[in-house]
Amino acid sequence: SRGIQRPLQQQYFQKFPAIERSDNLCHRTRMTGCRYSATPSDEDLDFDTQTTVTMVGSQVALVAVASLIAYLIGTPNYGLGPDIDFGIESILQGALMALPLGIIAWLLDLVEKQVPALQDVTKATQRSVLALLGGSFKPLVGLMTAIGLGVAAGLGEEMLFRGVLQYEIGNRLFFAAGEGSSLAGVVIASMIFGLLHAVTALYAVLASLASLYFGWLYLDSGNLAVPITTHAVYDVAALLHAHWMVTRLSRSEQVSLAKWGDE
C-alpha cells in the first residue's frame, strides 16, 4: 500500500508547496507549536481533473477487460450475465440493498475510536479522497465525481468479479460440486476481490465481506444489475461522506493525512 500512497503525498505537496516548506522546517527545527503557513484561502487543493479521469478511466477499463475475458472464454453476454435487466424494479431493489452496507458503515464509525485498525481504514479512504477532491468542500464537483466513480466501479468491478469470475468459477471449475459450485464461486471471487483491495489488512477483510454480499445478491436475484446498482449507490454515498469529513479537518490534520502511511 505504501507504493500507492506515496504518489498521493507527492501530488498533495505539489498542490501545497507552502505546506511542504513549512512541514520540512518544522521537522528540521523541531519547533514547539510549529504551524503550517498555508491557509485555505491562499492555497487550496483544487479539483484535479487528471486524477479524476485516471481513476474513472481505470474503473471503466475493467468493463473492457471483463468483456474481453468473457468473449475469449465464452462467458454469457460479455460478462453481464444471461438475464441482466436494468429495469426500474431492479434498480430500486439494488438501491434498497445498499442500506445494510450503510448501516454497517455507521456502526463501524461508532466503535472506530476504540479500534486502531478501523482508523487506518478511514485514513486510507480519506487520503485518496483528499488527493482526488482537495481540502475544501465542493458539492457539485464532489457529486459529479462520486457518481462517475461509483457508476464506473459498480459496473466494471461487478462485471469482472461477479459476471465473469464468480460465474466461471461456479459453473466451470466447480461444476461437479452441484449446488456448492455457486457458493465456491462467491467465496473465491470475494477472496480475490479483497486481496486486490488490500490497502490495509482490515480493508481487505471488509472488502471481501462486501464482495460476499454482492455475490449473494447476484445469486439471489439472478440479475447482475442488482449488485451493480448496490455497489454504485454505496460507493457514491461513501465517497461523498468521505469528502465531507475531509473538509472538516483542520489544515494541519489534512497535511498529516496526506503523509499518512509514508512515515
Salt bridges, closest charged atoms under 4 A:
ASP23 OD1 - HIS27 NE2 3.35
ASP23 OD1 - LYS259 NZ 2.87
GLU157 OE2 - HIS197 NE2 3.50
GLU157 OE1 - HIS231 NE2 3.30
GLU158 OE1 - ARG162 NE 2.79
GLU158 OE2 - HIS231 ND1 2.68
GLU168 OE1 - ARG172 NE 2.01
ASP235 OD2 - HIS231 NE2 3.25
ASP262 OD1 - ARG6 NH2 3.81
ASP262 OD2 - ARG127 NH2 2.55
GLU263 OE2 - LYS259 NZ 3.48
